[in-house]
Amino acid sequence: MTKIAFIGLGNMGSGMCCNLAKAGHDVCAFDLNPEAVAQVEAAGATGATSVAEAVSGAKIVVSMLPAGKHVMSVYFGEDGVAAHAAPGTLFLDCSTVAVEDARQAAAQATEAGFPMVDAPVSGGTAAADAGTLTFMVGGPEAAFAQAKPLLEIMGKNVFHAGASGNGQVAKIANNMLLGISMIGTCEAFNLAEKLGLDAQTFFDISSTASGQCWSMTSYCPAPGPVPTAPSNRDYQPGFAAAMMLKDLRLAMGAADGADANTPLGRHAAEIYTRLDESGHGGLDFSGVMKQIQGEL
């Protein structure tokens, strides 16, 4: 099996790393949090105490990091991945970062002799643990082909979106749509309730009518109709509102750079900004329902 370095063992990365180890790969994992390393060791990975140790002998480096600045530092810093990886090692970054950051990282990696793909994910922590994520991948065809078998262990849907950075384009455009549709779904349930129609009845009608969407049928923000939705566990994430805000801000930054008109995306970012600034960024993003209902 392939030797893999995995860097970044947060809420998403931990489950992804464990699935690679459980599939029989030789995974050496590093994170600044020793407890996170211990967790993946229990699943069969080997822990490392540095980036250099993690990437030693690895054929592929997988990363799941908070932001573009962390990607650039981890890969291209003085003691980063590129300084220690063997020539030709594939860099597979699953972080969600700005499109231009992803393209800059890919260009820098290519110049140094390392193929690189950006492969941000959709699906949240439950899908990361279950190995059912969706990956949107940007990068050269050959690098995508090399990355795909690993991505198929961590996810059930793997799409090649095209050139470097296009994985990030797909991710932020998708999540902009998700943020907009969640707010609209919340407003619709709130209106129905205010006018005397209970959530289950409205769900039964609208989920089979023209208003149907994923935010309603799979992740209903009104408690009751979808038992597995965060709305039925006091809006514990899931996918935190602060993370949705991060993606909306990335989308708005990209829209500004491309001169793309996104008025609803911008308004969604403003709504999630208010939720975050009121101290509720740790709620699931469907928790915007509480703000719309006037409970926050």
C-alpha positions in Angstrom: 0.0 0.0 0.0 1.0 3.6 -0.6 2.8 5.5 2.2 0.8 8.7 2.9 1.5 11.7 5.0 -1.6 13.3 6.5 -1.3 16.8 7.9 -4.2 18.5 9.7 -6.4 16.4 12.0 -9.3 18.7 12.9 -12.9 17.8 12.8 -12.8 16.9 9.1 -9.2 15.7 8.7 -9.4 13.2 11.6 -12.1 11.1 10.0 -10.5 11.3 6.6 -7.2 10.2 7.9 -8.8 7.3 9.9 -10.5 6.0 6.7 -7.2 5.9 4.8 -5.6 4.0 7.6 -8.5 1.6 7.9 -8.2 0.9 4.2 -4.8 -0.5 4.8 -2.6 2.4 3.7 0.6 3.3 5.6 -0.5 6.7 7.0 1.9 8.9 9.0 -0.1 11.8 10.5 0.9 15.1 12.0 -1.1 17.8 13.8 -0.1 20.5 16.4 -2.6 18.9 18.8 -1.2 15.6 20.3 -4.7 14.4 21.2 -5.7 14.5 17.6 -2.7 12.5 16.6 -3.5 9.9 19.4 -7.0 9.6 18.0 -5.9 8.6 14.5 -3.2 6.3 15.9 -6.0 4.3 17.5 -7.4 3.8 14.0 -4.1 2.5 12.7 -2.2 5.5 11.6 1.4 6.3 12.8 1.8 9.5 14.6 4.5 12.1 13.7 6.0 14.9 15.8 6.9 17.1 12.8 6.0 17.8 9.2 9.5 16.4 8.2 8.8 13.1 10.0 5.4 12.8 8.5 6.5 13.3 4.9 9.6 11.1 5.1 9.2 8.4 2.5 5.7 9.4 1.6 4.4 9.2 -2.0 1.4 11.4 -1.4 0.8 14.2 1.1 -2.8 14.9 2.1 -3.7 18.0 4.0 -6.8 19.5 5.6 -5.9 23.0 7.0 -7.9 26.0 8.2 -7.0 28.7 5.6 -4.7 29.6 2.7 -2.0 31.1 4.9 -1.7 27.7 6.6 -1.5 25.9 3.3 1.3 28.1 2.1 3.2 27.8 5.3 2.8 24.0 5.7 3.8 23.3 2.1 6.3 26.0 1.3 7.6 27.3 4.7 11.2 27.0 5.7 10.6 23.6 7.3 7.6 22.7 5.2 6.5 19.8 3.1 8.3 20.9 -0.1 11.6 21.1 1.9 11.4 17.4 2.9 9.3 15.6 0.4 10.9 13.3 -2.2 10.8 14.6 -5.8 7.5 14.0 -7.6 5.5 13.5 -4.4 1.8 14.3 -5.0 0.4 17.2 -2.9 -3.3 16.7 -2.3 -4.8 19.6 -0.4 -8.4 19.2 0.8 -8.6 22.6 2.6 -11.1 25.2 1.5 -9.1 28.3 0.6 -9.3 31.3 -1.8 -9.2 30.4 -5.4 -6.1 32.5 -6.0 -4.4 30.9 -3.0 -5.0 27.4 -4.5 -3.6 28.5 -7.9 -0.6 30.1 -6.3 0.1 27.0 -4.3 -0.2 24.8 -7.4 2.1 27.0 -9.4 4.7 27.0 -6.6 4.5 23.2 -6.2 4.8 22.6 -10.0 7.8 24.9 -10.2 9.4 22.9 -7.4 8.7 19.6 -9.2 5.6 18.4 -7.2 2.2 17.8 -8.8 -0.6 19.3 -6.8 -4.4 19.2 -6.7 -6.9 21.2 -4.7 -9.7 18.9 -3.5 -12.1 20.7 -1.1 -14.9 18.7 0.3 -18.6 18.9 0.9 -20.5 16.8 3.4 -19.5 17.8 7.0 -18.1 15.8 9.8 -20.5 12.9 9.6 -19.6 12.3 6.0 -15.9 12.7 6.8 -16.2 9.9 9.4 -18.3 7.7 7.2 -16.1 8.1 4.1 -19.0 9.6 2.1 -17.7 13.1 1.3 -17.9 14.8 -2.1 -14.6 16.0 -3.5 -14.3 18.8 -6.1 -10.8 18.6 -7.6 -8.8 21.1 -9.5 -5.5 20.3 -11.2 -3.8 18.4 -14.1 -5.4 15.2 -15.3 -2.5 13.0 -14.4 -2.4 14.4 -10.8 -6.2 13.9 -10.5 -5.8 10.3 -11.7 -3.2 9.7 -9.1 -5.3 11.2 -6.3 -8.6 9.6 -7.2 -8.1 6.2 -5.6 -7.4 7.9 -2.2 -10.3 10.3 -2.6 -12.6 7.4 -3.3 -11.7 5.9 0.0 -12.6 9.1 1.8 -15.7 10.0 -0.3 -18.4 8.6 -2.5 -18.4 11.4 -5.1 -15.2 12.6 -6.8 -15.4 15.2 -9.5 -12.6 16.6 -11.6 -13.5 20.3 -12.0 -10.7 21.2 -14.3 -7.6 23.3 -13.9 -5.9 24.2 -10.6 -8.1 26.2 -8.4 -11.3 25.0 -10.0 -12.0 22.7 -7.1 -12.2 25.8 -4.9 -14.4 27.5 -7.5 -16.9 24.6 -7.3 -16.8 24.5 -3.5 -17.5 28.2 -2.9 -20.1 28.5 -5.6 -21.9 25.4 -4.2 -21.7 26.7 -0.6 -22.9 30.1 -1.6 -26.0 28.4 -3.1 -26.4 26.3 0.1 -26.2 29.4 2.3 -28.8 31.2 0.3 -31.1 28.2 0.1 -30.9 27.6 3.8 -31.9 31.2 4.6 -34.8 30.9 2.2 -35.9 27.6 3.7 -35.8 29.1 7.2 -37.8 32.1 6.1 -40.4 29.9 4.5 -40.9 27.7 7.6 -41.0 30.8 9.8 -43.7 32.4 7.6 -45.7 29.2 7.5 -45.6 29.0 11.3 -46.5 32.6 11.8 -49.6 32.1 9.6 -50.7 29.0 11.5 -49.3 26.1 9.4 -47.2 23.6 11.4 -43.7 22.6 10.3 -44.6 19.0 9.5 -47.5 19.8 7.3 -45.6 22.5 5.5 -42.7 20.0 5.0 -45.1 17.4 3.7 -46.4 19.8 1.1 -43.3 21.8 0.1 -41.0 18.8 0.0 -43.0 17.4 -2.9 -43.7 20.8 -4.5 -41.6 23.4 -6.4 -40.0 24.7 -3.2 -38.2 21.4 -2.5 -34.4 21.7 -1.9 -31.7 19.9 -0.1 -31.8 22.4 2.8 -35.4 21.3 3.4 -35.5 17.6 2.6 -32.1 16.5 4.0 -31.2 19.2 6.6 -34.6 20.8 7.6 -33.9 23.8 9.8 -37.3 23.4 11.5 -37.3 20.8 14.3 -39.3 17.7 13.6 -39.6 16.7 9.9 -36.0 15.4 9.4 -35.0 13.5 12.5 -31.3 13.4 11.7 -31.1 17.2 11.1 -29.2 19.4 13.6 -32.4 21.3 14.3 -33.4 18.2 16.4 -30.3 18.4 18.6 -30.4 22.1 19.4 -28.5 23.0 16.2 -25.2 21.4 17.2 -23.0 21.1 14.1 -22.8 19.6 11.5 -21.4 22.4 9.6 -20.9 25.4 11.8 -22.3 28.8 10.9 -18.8 30.2 11.2 -17.6 27.8 8.5 -20.4 28.8 6.3 -19.5 32.4 6.8 -15.9 31.6 5.9 -17.0 30.1 2.6 -19.4 33.0 1.8 -16.6 35.5 2.4 -14.3 33.5 0.0 -17.1 33.5 -2.5 -17.6 37.2 -2.2 -13.9 37.8 -2.5 -13.8 35.7 -5.7 -16.9 37.4 -7.0 -15.3 40.8 -6.6 -12.2 39.7 -8.4 -14.2 38.3 -11.3 -16.7 41.1 -11.4 -19.5 38.6 -10.8 -22.9 39.9 -9.6 -23.9 38.0 -6.5 -26.5 40.1 -4.5 -28.1 37.2 -2.7 -24.7 35.7 -1.9 -23.7 39.1 -0.4 -26.9 39.3 1.6 -26.4 35.8 2.9 -22.9 36.7 4.0 -24.3 39.7 5.9 -26.9 37.5 7.7 -24.3 34.9 8.7 -22.0 37.7 9.8 -24.7 39.0 12.2 -25.1 35.4 13.6 -21.4 35.0 14.1 -20.9 38.5 15.6 -23.7 37.8 18.1 -21.6 34.9 19.5 -23.4 32.1 17.7 -20.9 31.0 15.1 -20.6 27.7 16.8 -24.2 26.7 15.9 -24.9 24.6 12.9 -25.4 26.9 9.9 -29.1 25.8 9.9 -29.2 27.6 13.3 -29.8 30.8 11.4 -33.4 29.7 11.8 -33.2 30.9 15.5 -32.1 34.3 14.3 -34.8 34.6 11.7 -37.4 33.6 14.4 -36.1 36.3 16.6 -34.8 33.9 19.3 -31.2 35.2 19.2 
